[in-house]
Amino acid sequence: MKQLLMLAAILLFAFAATADEKEKSTEPAKSESTSAAEEKAESPLAAAARRTQRGKSTSIVITDEMVKTSKGHVTSTTIQYNPKVPPKAPPTSEMKMLEARAAEKKAAEKKAAEAKVAEEKKQQDLARRARLAEAADEYEDGTDEYGADPAQLEQEMAAEAKKQEKRP
């Protein structure tokens, strides 16, 4: 019986060895230098990382079936968390200087805007006074707003009416 087992084991190993040789002969022949270069190109760390299979995800995926079978435990708390806020740092001299410059610039812009408004108001007042003075002069001269004397207009209208009567 031992001899039979030994014979079976030897035949099995021989068969496996011949199968390996057949596979090698069907594949294109590779030079030993290229296979050695490929082995040297991959560092031991890269080979170890490849063997660890890092791409596999262990996270839980929630499906509709899981939602249907779950009992829906919801928890809440009455504790309110108030984080400690560090105190505001005192302003540096540079910050104070920049704030002062900004305040001066803002004050100058405000003053310029006020001066512009005052100048526009002054111009409007001068224009209004000029209109009033012109209207007063026209009133004193006895002319209307079109620059004509009412008495003279009346005489011209009467003369025109006499001409119209003579024509028929």
Secondary structure as UniProt FT lines:
FT   HELIX           2..26
FT   HELIX           32..41
FT   HELIX           44..52
FT   TURN            53..55
FT   HELIX           64..69
FT   HELIX           93..141
FT   TURN            145..146
FT   HELIX           150..166
//
